[in-house]
Amino acid sequence: MGGGVRRPPPAGRGPLAISRDGRFVYVSSRGENTAVVYETERHTGLLSLLRRIPGGGPKPWSFTVHPSGRRLLVADEASSTVEVLAVDPRSGLLTGTGNSLPPPTPDSVAVPA
């Protein structure tokens, strides 16, 4: 992934996660309150922006890809929720599931492997 990014990264970047197969990179954009999906170009390592989606609340602080590779869990500190987003394993794209967990002011999220 050392090749660079084709478009400017989102403002207020937070942590990142990489899909199990290394094809997709997920970034929390705290300034935009979004989850951002990049695709890794296999031969160059460059990242191409695929999509920005709402992070599930006003302050998406941390997230992790579930070991199945089919969910992204987003800890939103301000709304005291962990939002569950679906991951399409073929396209890497995220969609809301309407499911969330209510821990108080989560600032990180981890899932046992």
N, C-alpha and C positions, 0 to 999 in steps of 0.2 A: 504494500500500500504506500510505499514511499514516493510514488510518482507525482502526487499532488491531487488537487481537487479542481474540477472543471468550472464550478460555480462557487461564489463566495460561501463560506460556511455560515450557518445561522448565528444571529447575535446571541450573546449570553449562553454560549454552549455549556452543557453539562456533561455528564458521563457518556460514554459510548459503549455499545455492545456489538459483537460480531456474530452473524449467524453461524451455525455449526459447520456449514460447508464453506464458510469464508466468502460467500458471494455478496452478502449484504452487510451494511454497517448502519446501525441505528444510533441517532444522536438526540439527546434532549436539548431543545432550544428554550432556555428559560426566559429569554427576552421576548420570544414570540408565543410562549406557552404551547409549544408543539413538539411532536415526535417527528424526526426527519429521517427519511430512508434514502440511503445511497446504495448504488450497485457498484461493485468492484469489477473493473475491467480485467479480465483474466490475464492478458498478455502484458499490460502496461502497469497495472496496479492503480491506475487513476480511478477516482470516485466520480460517479455521475449521479446527480440528484434525480431521484425518482418521484418523491412526494413528501409533502408536509401535511400532517394531520393534527387536529387538536389533541393535546396531551391528556385530556380528561379532567382538567381543572386549571385553576389559575397559577399553579406553581409546580409543574412537573420537575421533581428534584432528582430522582434516581429511578433506574429501571434495570430489569434483567430479562433475558430471554429464558423462558422455561426450558428445561432439559429436552422436552419433546420437540422444541423448535417451532411449535404451533401457537405459542402465546408470548406476548410481551407484557410484563407486569410493570406498571408505572406508579411510583410512589409520589403522590401529590401532597406536599406538606401543608399547604394552605387550606385545602378542602378536607383534610384528614381522611383521604381515601387512597386505596391502591386500585387503579383502573386496570381492567384486563382487556388487552387488545388482541385480536386474532392476527396471526402471521400466515400469509399464503406462502408455503414453502417453495413454490415454483417461481413466483414473481417477487417475493420478499415484501410485498405491500401489506400495510396494516389496515385493519378496519375495527371499529368499535364493536364490542359485544353487548354493551349495556350492563355488564357485570362489574361490580366493584366490591372491595372489602373495606371495612370501616376502622382500621387501626388509628389511634390518636396521633396526629401530626407525624406521619411517617416521613423520614428523611433518607431511608434506604430500603431496599428490598432484596431478598436473597431466597433462592429455592434450592433445597438439597438436590444434588445430582442423582 
